[in-house]
Amino acid sequence: MTAAQHDMKPILILGGTGKTGRRIAEQLAARNLPVRIGSRGATPSFDWDDRATWAGAVEGVGAVYISYYPDLAGPGAAEVVGAFAEFAVGMGVKRLVLLSGRGEPEAQQAEATVQQSGAYWTILRCSWFMQNFSESFMLDAVLSGEVALPVGAVREPFVDTDDIADAAVAAFTDERHIGQLYELTGPRLLTFTDAVAEIATAAGRDIRFVEISAADFKAGLAEQQLPEDLIDLLMMLFTEVLDGRNQHVVDGVSQALGRPARDFTDYAKTVAATGAWGDKK
């Protein structure tokens, strides 16, 4: 079922100001498709932790992009996403597109709840975002010249969030994506050392990667006064999910979009050209 077949009902983008949601909303709006942003600051507001906000955000929409905050890998996420999917279908939503994560048991439980919701569904199961280095918690570290994380030589097929957004927009506008689970990765494997080196080359700056202990990483997060649940989530992602289980590339981007996934080098050059990583030295 295409977006046009929803009688032009709005598409609700949960996390609509985030890395993927913002891009999806912009693309849909550029196609003159009605979009509703789902966030605490939107009107009506949406808060995963306040189910009383769900009805106002969902009322009248035909499709929903589900991006769970803070992360689908966190404990209890599957139950909340399942409850939301059931609620949305009960409110008349016909189409659900879920942002999921590779190698994350809680995320895959959430996938199952969406698949069983009764809606037309598409799952986007993604590797680590390239944009974590430029639009997320690692940006400050890149700007400081030292990215210190508790991860060794494990290799990750970082994916560009533009590819994720393109796949989500395709899912909302082409019925052939109904019932499809796309595993989205970049085209090659890189260690964090490799990734930071590419960023340094593109930015023309001295930026290095340093492997630190999990204890030191946790202490650093605590010094930043991050919420305890977010600290626990980051610790789980770095010490459990990044254990090598995802050290393989798949062709989900080409399956969904009919073109190759974007490469990390292209991402790094594009971001460096904006000056987001500082001036060249």
Sequence and secondary structure as in RCSB ss.txt:
>XXXX:A:sequence
MTAAQHDMKPILILGGTGKTGRRIAEQLAARNLPVRIGSRGATPSFDWDDRATWAGAVEGVGAVYISYYPDLAGP
GAAEVVGAFAEFAVGMGVKRLVLLSGRGEPEAQQAEATVQQSGAYWTILRCSWFMQNFSESFMLDAVLSGEVALP
VGAVREPFVDTDDIADAAVAAFTDERHIGQLYELTGPRLLTFTDAVAEIATAAGRDIRFVEISAADFKAGLAEQQ
LPEDLIDLLMMLFTEVLDGRNQHVVDGVSQALGRPARDFTDYAKTVAATGAWGDKK
>XXXX:A:secstr
  SGGGTT  EEEETTTSHHHHHHHHHHHHTT  EEEESTTSSS   TT GGGHHHHHTT SEEEE  SS TTST
THHHHHHHHHHHHHHTT  EEEEEEETT HHHHHHHHHHHTSSSEEEEEEE  BGGGGTSSTTHHHHHHTEEEES
  S EE  B HHHHHHHHHHHHH GGGTTEEEEE  SS EEHHHHHHHHHHHHTS  EEEE  HHHHHHHHHHTT
  HHHHHHHHHIIIIISSSTT     HHHHHHSS    HHHHHHHHHHHTTT    
